[in-house]
Amino acid sequence: MTDAPTRAHVAVVGGGIAGLTAAYHAAKGGARVTLLEGSADVGGKLRVSEVAGLAVDEGAEAMLARRPEGLELVRELGIGDRLAFPGTTSSAIWSRGALHDMPSGHIMGVPADLVALARSGVLSAAGMARVPLDLVRPATPRGEDVSVAGLVGARMGAEVVDRLVEPLLGGVYAGRADDLSFEATMPGLADAARTHRSLIAAARAVREAAPASSGPVFTTLTGGMGAFAQSLASRVTDLDVTLRTETMVRELRRGPEGWRLTVGPAREPELVEADAVILAVPAHAARRLLQEEVPAASAELGRIGYASMAIVTLAYSATAFPRPPRRSGYLVPAVESDGVKAVTFSTTKWPHLLDDAPGVVVVRCSIGRYGEEQVLQRPDEELKALAMTELARTTGVTELPVDSRVTRWGGSLPQYSVGHLDRVARIRGAVAGAPGLAVCGAAYDGVGVPACIASARAAVARVTGDLKSRGESETTGRRRPVPEQKGN
């Protein structure tokens, strides 16, 4: 007699969008999956709660529509009819005491259209005069990587960095241009800049090579991006996935035929045996878990910093504004404010919100940059006052909000500092030496939802390949069959 075939058991640590996606694809591929999440709920930074009776995201409010992974998964889950697109993409920058329309023709703030930049009024006359010198200056020596501020500042001057590039980077990473990697945060421009002496010429080349517009850049779901995570969580429970929340993984060690995870409180430890493990947790948590078994990866993970932030959501009566907000929002350079860094007029950007609450204006104010954690030590009421003061300055709003919410995201945004791409390569190289192990999430290849989904799919493919190789290499009569990957 032979043993009945058993399926591979994959443990996924972390229940954010990357972990949920990894669990989903591993289960679709035929594995038995256990997803372990330390908090009380899954979804990570995709979370929704009500403000003034409206379902408004507490974290990420949108995803790139021109990158396919997010849209593909939404449609695969059968919720494509809930996709919603912006009512306007017009945005602004607060600079030198006024709101200026975002200049067209730029790559993450690096200008390709000098006429549009001049018309915007974002820069002073002196700052504007400095920019075109990039066209005639000798090539700037460049090694494997350099900071955004180091290269852009040398080519175009500090004002472009301070008033255009850094606010845009801050909106994505809550980071600093003098620390963030040019190669990791602007990969397309970094490639073009290797064959163009001028950054302006490189930016123009990138724009010319881009396909013609194929619709909106961003999308969300009616009910918020949190609804995406909840729909995915519901689907994984329909598959052979055991979803365990409030289950902290304290230790990860190699076992006789796979991996052994120690979960739960120290006084009542529980062992979970798995054939493969996918770590879909922030870098600091992955560093701790890999310290014993993959110390080289652990050391590199410890070099990835994180920024904290808070989102203050305010709901006003429409009558509170002298003029209805017409833009989707605006950015605030660090040289203009040590508090609010971005403002989104949610009900202008996403008109579907007004279907449930006409006459209400919902505004999201993002507070906190890397290295400015002291701002976030203020109590909620002070953060709310900071956001209200910002709106009074830029919109003239006079009334008090009818509802509000303060959401804090401690250590939530990984910093792609100089050398990030090499750092990630070293992490993945070290992890590759541990069969049946993979990492995924925002710390590696992109902080957006589609990038996290792609990262999770790659992690599943890696452990599936390892398990298949292990199954094929076993030569005894008690070989355990490993399922082929099904689907993507």
Solvent accessible surface area in square Angstrom, and as a share of the most:
residue,aa,sasa,rsa
1,M,244,1.09
2,T,119,0.69
3,D,92,0.47
4,A,80,0.62
5,P,110,0.69
6,T,75,0.44
7,R,115,0.42
8,A,2,0.02
9,H,12,0.05
10,V,3,0.02
11,A,0,0.00
12,V,0,0.00
13,V,8,0.05
14,G,6,0.06
15,G,1,0.01
16,G,19,0.18
17,I,18,0.09
18,A,7,0.06
19,G,0,0.00
20,L,0,0.00
21,T,0,0.00
22,A,0,0.00
23,A,0,0.00
24,Y,6,0.02
25,H,6,0.03
26,A,4,0.03
27,A,12,0.09
28,K,58,0.24
29,G,4,0.04
30,G,13,0.13
31,A,9,0.07
32,R,107,0.39
33,V,1,0.00
34,T,13,0.08
35,L,0,0.00
36,L,2,0.01
37,E,28,0.13
38,G,29,0.28
39,S,58,0.37
40,A,75,0.58
41,D,85,0.44
42,V,13,0.07
43,G,0,0.00
44,G,41,0.39
45,K,78,0.33
46,L,6,0.03
47,R,110,0.40
48,V,45,0.26
49,S,38,0.25
50,E,124,0.55
51,V,1,0.00
52,A,32,0.25
53,G,54,0.52
54,L,2,0.01
55,A,39,0.30
56,V,7,0.04
57,D,8,0.04
58,E,18,0.08
59,G,5,0.05
60,A,38,0.30
61,E,25,0.11
62,A,21,0.16
63,M,5,0.02
64,L,73,0.36
65,A,15,0.12
66,R,123,0.45
67,R,81,0.30
68,P,74,0.46
69,E,28,0.12
70,G,0,0.00
71,L,22,0.11
72,E,85,0.38
73,L,5,0.03
74,V,0,0.00
75,R,139,0.51
76,E,75,0.34
77,L,9,0.04
78,G,59,0.57
79,I,20,0.10
80,G,23,0.23
81,D,131,0.68
82,R,82,0.30
83,L,25,0.13
84,A,11,0.08
85,F,85,0.35
86,P,22,0.14
87,G,50,0.48
88,T,33,0.19
89,T,91,0.53
90,S,47,0.31
91,S,32,0.21
92,A,0,0.00
93,I,0,0.00
94,W,22,0.08
95,S,0,0.00
96,R,113,0.41
97,G,54,0.52
98,A,42,0.32
99,L,46,0.23
100,H,33,0.15
101,D,69,0.36
102,M,37,0.16
103,P,8,0.05
104,S,74,0.47
105,G,9,0.09
106,H,41,0.18
107,I,36,0.18
108,M,57,0.25
109,G,0,0.00
110,V,0,0.00
111,P,3,0.02
112,A,7,0.06
113,D,56,0.29
114,L,29,0.14
115,V,89,0.51
116,A,16,0.12
117,L,2,0.01
118,A,55,0.43
119,R,200,0.73
120,S,15,0.10
121,G,21,0.20
122,V,0,0.00
123,L,10,0.05
124,S,31,0.20
125,A,91,0.70
126,A,78,0.60
127,G,6,0.06
128,M,34,0.15
129,A,69,0.53
130,R,63,0.23
131,V,0,0.00
132,P,49,0.31
133,L,81,0.41
134,D,0,0.00
135,L,60,0.30
136,V,112,0.64
137,R,95,0.35
138,P,106,0.67
139,A,65,0.51
140,T,44,0.26
141,P,127,0.80
142,R,55,0.20
143,G,49,0.47
144,E,139,0.62
145,D,31,0.16
146,V,41,0.24
147,S,17,0.11
148,V,0,0.00
149,A,22,0.17
150,G,39,0.37
151,L,9,0.05
152,V,0,0.00
153,G,17,0.17
154,A,38,0.30
155,R,4,0.01
156,M,1,0.00
157,G,8,0.08
158,A,70,0.54
159,E,41,0.18
160,V,0,0.00
161,V,8,0.05
162,D,48,0.25
163,R,40,0.15
164,L,0,0.00
165,V,0,0.00
166,E,20,0.09
167,P,8,0.05
168,L,29,0.14
169,L,0,0.00
170,G,4,0.04
171,G,41,0.40
172,V,55,0.32
173,Y,16,0.06
174,A,0,0.00
175,G,0,0.00
176,R,63,0.23
177,A,0,0.00
178,D,102,0.53
179,D,47,0.24
180,L,0,0.00
181,S,0,0.00
182,F,0,0.00
183,E,19,0.09
184,A,14,0.11
185,T,11,0.06
186,M,6,0.03
187,P,78,0.49
188,G,40,0.39
189,L,1,0.01
190,A,1,0.00
191,D,94,0.49
192,A,17,0.13
193,A,15,0.12
194,R,125,0.46
195,T,113,0.66
196,H,67,0.30
197,R,122,0.45
198,S,7,0.04
199,L,4,0.02
200,I,0,0.00
201,A,31,0.24
202,A,0,0.00
203,A,0,0.00
204,R,93,0.34
205,A,28,0.21
206,V,35,0.20
207,R,113,0.41
208,E,145,0.65
209,A,87,0.68
210,A,55,0.43
211,P,124,0.78
212,A,92,0.71
213,S,90,0.58
214,S,96,0.62
215,G,34,0.33
216,P,59,0.37
217,V,52,0.30
218,F,81,0.34
219,T,0,0.00
220,T,4,0.03
221,L,0,0.00
222,T,50,0.29
223,G,28,0.27
224,G,7,0.07
225,M,0,0.00
226,G,3,0.03
227,A,17,0.13
228,F,0,0.00
229,A,0,0.00
230,Q,81,0.36
231,S,24,0.16
232,L,0,0.00
233,A,10,0.08
234,S,66,0.43
235,R,77,0.28
236,V,0,0.00
237,T,74,0.43
238,D,114,0.59
239,L,58,0.29
240,D,61,0.32
241,V,14,0.08
242,T,72,0.42
243,L,47,0.23
244,R,72,0.26
245,T,46,0.27
246,E,132,0.59
247,T,11,0.07
248,M,105,0.47
249,V,5,0.03
250,R,88,0.32
251,E,72,0.32
252,L,2,0.01
253,R,95,0.35
254,R,110,0.40
255,G,18,0.18
256,P,118,0.74
257,E,123,0.55
258,G,13,0.13
259,W,5,0.02
260,R,80,0.29
261,L,0,0.00
262,T,17,0.10
263,V,1,0.00
264,G,18,0.17
265,P,61,0.39
266,A,77,0.59
267,R,197,0.72
268,E,118,0.53
269,P,80,0.50
270,E,72,0.32
271,L,104,0.52
272,V,15,0.09
273,E,88,0.40
274,A,7,0.06
275,D,10,0.05
276,A,0,0.00
277,V,0,0.00
278,I,0,0.00
279,L,0,0.00
280,A,11,0.09
281,V,23,0.13
282,P,59,0.37
283,A,0,0.00
284,H,96,0.43
285,A,18,0.14
286,A,0,0.00
287,R,80,0.29
288,R,90,0.33
289,L,6,0.03
290,L,0,0.00
291,Q,97,0.43
292,E,111,0.50
293,E,35,0.16
294,V,10,0.05
295,P,84,0.53
296,A,63,0.49
297,A,0,0.00
298,S,6,0.04
299,A,52,0.40
300,E,21,0.09
301,L,1,0.00
302,G,44,0.42
303,R,142,0.52
304,I,11,0.05
305,G,24,0.23
306,Y,33,0.12
307,A,0,0.00
308,S,19,0.12
309,M,24,0.11
310,A,0,0.00
311,I,8,0.04
312,V,0,0.00
313,T,0,0.00
314,L,0,0.00
315,A,0,0.00
316,Y,1,0.00
317,S,34,0.22
318,A,47,0.36
319,T,110,0.64
320,A,2,0.02
321,F,13,0.06
322,P,78,0.49
323,R,177,0.65
324,P,113,0.71
325,P,23,0.15
326,R,155,0.56
327,R,33,0.12
328,S,11,0.07
329,G,5,0.05
330,Y,6,0.02
331,L,25,0.13
332,V,1,0.00
333,P,0,0.00
334,A,21,0.17
335,V,84,0.48
336,E,42,0.19
337,S,23,0.15
338,D,92,0.47
339,G,2,0.02
340,V,3,0.02
341,K,9,0.04
342,A,16,0.12
343,V,3,0.02
344,T,26,0.15
345,F,9,0.04
346,S,2,0.01
347,T,6,0.04
348,T,31,0.18
349,K,30,0.13
350,W,8,0.03
351,P,59,0.37
352,H,40,0.18
353,L,18,0.09
354,L,67,0.34
355,D,118,0.61
356,D,116,0.60
357,A,13,0.10
358,P,106,0.66
359,G,47,0.46
360,V,27,0.15
361,V,15,0.09
362,V,0,0.00
363,V,0,0.00
364,R,26,0.10
365,C,0,0.00
366,S,15,0.10
367,I,0,0.00
368,G,1,0.01
369,R,8,0.03
370,Y,71,0.27
371,G,54,0.52
372,E,17,0.08
373,E,67,0.30
374,Q,110,0.49
375,V,7,0.04
376,L,21,0.10
377,Q,146,0.65
378,R,80,0.29
379,P,78,0.49
380,D,66,0.34
381,E,125,0.56
382,E,89,0.40
383,L,0,0.00
384,K,44,0.18
385,A,51,0.39
386,L,42,0.21
387,A,0,0.00
388,M,42,0.19
389,T,91,0.53
390,E,13,0.06
391,L,0,0.00
392,A,50,0.39
393,R,101,0.37
394,T,21,0.12
395,T,26,0.15
396,G,31,0.29
397,V,12,0.07
398,T,118,0.68
399,E,77,0.35
400,L,135,0.67
401,P,20,0.13
402,V,96,0.55
403,D,55,0.29
404,S,37,0.24
405,R,34,0.13
406,V,34,0.19
407,T,5,0.03
408,R,99,0.36
409,W,28,0.10
410,G,66,0.64
411,G,23,0.22
412,S,12,0.08
413,L,22,0.11
414,P,1,0.01
415,Q,2,0.01
416,Y,5,0.02
417,S,19,0.12
418,V,61,0.35
419,G,20,0.19
420,H,0,0.00
421,L,89,0.44
422,D,72,0.37
423,R,25,0.09
424,V,9,0.05
425,A,64,0.50
426,R,122,0.45
427,I,0,0.00
428,R,85,0.31
429,G,49,0.47
430,A,25,0.20
431,V,3,0.02
432,A,55,0.43
433,G,56,0.54
434,A,0,0.00
435,P,78,0.49
436,G,0,0.00
437,L,0,0.00
438,A,2,0.02
439,V,7,0.04
440,C,0,0.00
441,G,8,0.08
442,A,22,0.17
443,A,3,0.02
444,Y,2,0.01
445,D,76,0.39
446,G,15,0.14
447,V,33,0.19
448,G,34,0.33
449,V,10,0.06
450,P,2,0.01
451,A,8,0.06
452,C,9,0.05
453,I,1,0.00
454,A,27,0.21
455,S,5,0.03
456,A,0,0.00
457,R,64,0.23
458,A,63,0.49
459,A,4,0.03
460,V,0,0.00
461,A,60,0.47
462,R,72,0.26
463,V,1,0.01
464,T,25,0.14
465,G,34,0.33
466,D,29,0.15
467,L,7,0.03
468,K,81,0.35
469,S,68,0.44
470,R,57,0.21
471,G,6,0.06
472,E,110,0.49
473,S,78,0.50
474,E,59,0.26
475,T,122,0.71
476,T,94,0.55
477,G,79,0.76
478,R,183,0.67
479,R,116,0.42
480,R,73,0.27
481,P,69,0.44
482,V,33,0.19
483,P,36,0.23
484,E,105,0.47
485,Q,62,0.27
486,K,126,0.53
487,G,56,0.53
488,N,110,0.57
